[in-house]
Amino acid sequence: MPISLAVLEQVIREAGSIALTHFKDLKHLEVTKKSPRDLVTEADVAVEVFLQEALSRHYPQYGFWGEESGQSANQSSRWIVDPIDGTHSFSRGQYFWAISVALEIDGELIFGAVYAPALDDYYAAEKGKGAWKNGEAIRVSKESSLADAMVATGFACLRSYLQENNLARFCRIAEVTTGQRRFGSAALDLCLVADGQVDAFWEQELNLYDVAAGALIAAEAGATLTDFKGNSGVFPKQILVTNGKILSQILPLM
C-alpha cells in the first residue's frame, strides 16, 4: 500500500490528541527516570503504543523503532518515532515539544513529520517533494551573515554527563551571533531552520529518532546537513543544520 500523506497526518494528529490529554492534566502525570537526567512519562509510552499499532495496521510492511520500545520487525524499512521530543518541557507545562515520525527505507529518509500539538503546528516533508508547515510550503532563511544570525542548540551531552560537551562551542558561537535560543526539542529546532525562523542549529549526542523527521524536513526546505567538520549527511551524534549561506562562517567555530 503506497504511503498516504493524509492518512499519516490523521494518525499523527490523533497521537497528538492523546499527548494533549495528558498535557492538560499534568498534576496526575506519571513521570519516571530512565537515567538521572532523562525523563519518561506515561504520555510518552501511550503515544508510542498508539503510533506503533496505527502505523503497523496501515502499513504492515514496515518495521518500527521507537525511543521507548526499541526496534521490532523489519529494520531495513522502518518507522522511526520519538513519541514526545522535549519530554522535560512537556512535564513542566511548556509548549515546545513534538511528536516525530519518519519513514526510512534502506537507509534513506523518505517521509518525515513533526507535530507540535500544544502549538498545533504540523511540519511534513516527502523526499524530493519539498517541505510544508500546516499545508504551506516552507524554505530556509536568506540570512547570509553569521553576525546577524539567530542560532539554536541543545545540551543532550550534559544530560549524559559527558566531558566532551557543547558549552565551549556554544560560547564561541554566542559571542558572534545576534540571537541564541535553546528550545529543548531537536525535532522542532530542525523545523525552525526549515521554516526560516532560525538560521542554524547544532547539537551532539542525539539519537536518530530525535532528528530523522526534522532532518528530512530541513533538507527538503533547502538546509545543509553536516557533521561538525562539514561532511554531508545526517549525523545524530554530531549534527549541524544551516540555511547554507552561513555554513562556511559557522564551521570554523565548531
N, C-alpha and C positions, 0 to 999 in steps of 0.2 A: 504493500500500500504506500503510495507516494506521500511525502510529508505535506500536510496542510497547515499553512501558517495560521489560518483562522482557528482550527482545532487546537493547535498548540497555545495560542493566545487564550482561548477559553479555559484550557486546563490550567495554565499558569495563573490566570486571574482567579480561578477557583481556589488554587493553593494560597493565593494572597488573601482571600476571604477567611480561610482557616487561620492564617497568621494573625489577621486583624482581630479575630475573635479573642485570641489570647492577649493581643496587644492592648485591647480595651479593658482588660481585667488583670493587670499586672500584679495586683496585690495577692492574687491567688496563683500566680505563675510559679511552677516548679522549676527551680534552677539548680543545676549541679555543676561540678567542675571536672573536665577531662584532665586538667593539669592545674597548677596553682593560679595561672592567669588565663585559662582558656575555658570559657563557659559553654554549657549546652543547656537548652531549656526544653520543656515538653513541647513547645511550639516548633522548634527545630525538628524534633522527631516526628510530630504529627504531619508537618508539611512534607517531609521526605517520604514518609509512608504513603501519603496520598499521591505524590508525584510518581513514585515507583509503580504503584498499582495502575494509575491512569495512563501513564506512558506505555507500560507493558501491554495494557489492554488495547490501545490504539495501534501500537507499533511493536508487536511481539518479536520482530526480527532483531531488535537492538538490545544489547546488554545495558547494564546500569552501574554507575559509580557515583555513590552519594557520600557526602562528608561523614554522615553519621553511621551509615550501614555498610560502607565499603563497596567492594566490587562483586558483581554477580553476573552470571550468564556470559554472553559473547562480549569480550572486551576489545575486539578489533573494530566493532561498530557499536558505539555505546552512547547513552546519555550521560552527561557529566553534570552533577547537580550539587549546588550549595543551597540548602533549603532556606537558610537565613544568613546572608553575609552581612556581618555587623551585629552579631548577637548581643554584644555588650551594650551597644546603643539601644537595641530593641528592649533589653531587660530594664533599661533606665527610662523608658518612655520617650526616647528621642526618635525622630522621624527618618534618620538616614540609615536605612537598612534595606536589603533587597533579596529577592529570590532569583537565583542564577541557574539557567538551564542551557546547556549546549549539546549539540549532536556532533560527535566526532566519528568519522569513518576512515579507517586505515591511516590514522594519524593526522587527518586533515579536518579542520573545523568547518562544518557545513552550515550549521544554523546556531544562532545564539539569541537568547532573550534574557533581559534583566528587568525585573518588575519591582518597583518600589511602592508597595501598597499604601503606606501612610501618606505618600505624595501623589499617588495614582499616576505615576509616570511609567510607561511601558516602552522600553527600548528593545529593538529587534534588528537582526541582520541575517541575510542569506548570502552564502558565498557567491561573489561575483555579481550581486544584485543590489548592493547598497545597504544603507542603514537608516532606521526610522525611529522617531520618538513620537508616540501617540499618533502614528499613522503619517507623520510628516517627515520628509527626507531631512537628514542632518549631515553636516560637514564640520571638519575641524576648523579651528580659528585661522585667521590670516596673520596673526601676530608674528613679526619677524625679529623682534628684539628681545633677548633674554632679560634685559634690564626692565622692560615693561611687561614682562610675562607674569601670569598667575600660574602657580605650580601647586601640585598636591602630592602628598606622600603618606606613608603609614609606618608603623613600628611593630610589625609581627615579630621582628627579630628580638625585641625587648621582651615580648611575651614568652619567648623561648630561652631567655637569659643568655643570649649569645654575646660573646665578647666582640665579635665582628658584627657591629650593628650600624644603624643608619644615622647616628647622632652627628658625627663629624661631617658626613656628606650633607645632611640637612643644613648644618650651619654654613657650610661653604655656599650652598645654593641660595639660602635665605638672604645672605648678605648682598647678593647681586640681582635679586628679583624684586618686583614690586609687591606681589601678593603671595602668601603661602597658606595653604589650607591642609587640615588633617581631618577628613570626614569620618573615617572609621569603617569604610566599606570599599574594598578594592574594586569590586564589581561595578559599583556606581562611579567611583573615581574614573574608571576607564570610559564609562558612558559620558562623563562630563567632558573628557577630552574629545570624544566623538562629536559632542554637541557644541563644541567651541566655547564652553564655559570655563574650561581650564586648558592651558596651553601645553602642559606636560605633567606626567605622573610617573613616579618611580617607587619601587618598594623591593624588599628582599625577603627571602624565607617564606614565600607564599606556596600554595599548592595549586595544582591545575584547576581544581574545582572553584577556586577563588577567582580565577581570571579567564577561564576558557570562553565563556559567553561574551564578557566585556571586551576581550581581546579581538574577537571577530567583529564586534560592533564598531570598535575603534578603527580597525583596519579597513572595514568597508566604508567608513566615513573619511578615509584619507590619511589616517595616522600612520606613523612609523613605529614599529615594534622591534626593540632590540634588547640585548643584554647591556651591561654597563660598559662594555668595550665597543659597542656599535655593531655587533653581529646580529643579523636579521633573524627574527623568529620569535616564538612565544617561549620565554624562559621564566617560569613561575618563581624559581628561586632567586631570580635577579631580573627584574623587568623594568624597562624604560619605554614609555609611550609618549610620543610628542606629536605636535602638528606638522612635523617635518621641517619647518622653517627655522626652528631653534635647536635642532638636534646637534649640529656641529658646535654650537655655543655651550650647550649643557654637558656634552660628553666629557670634556676635559675636567669637569668638576666631579665626575662620578668616581 
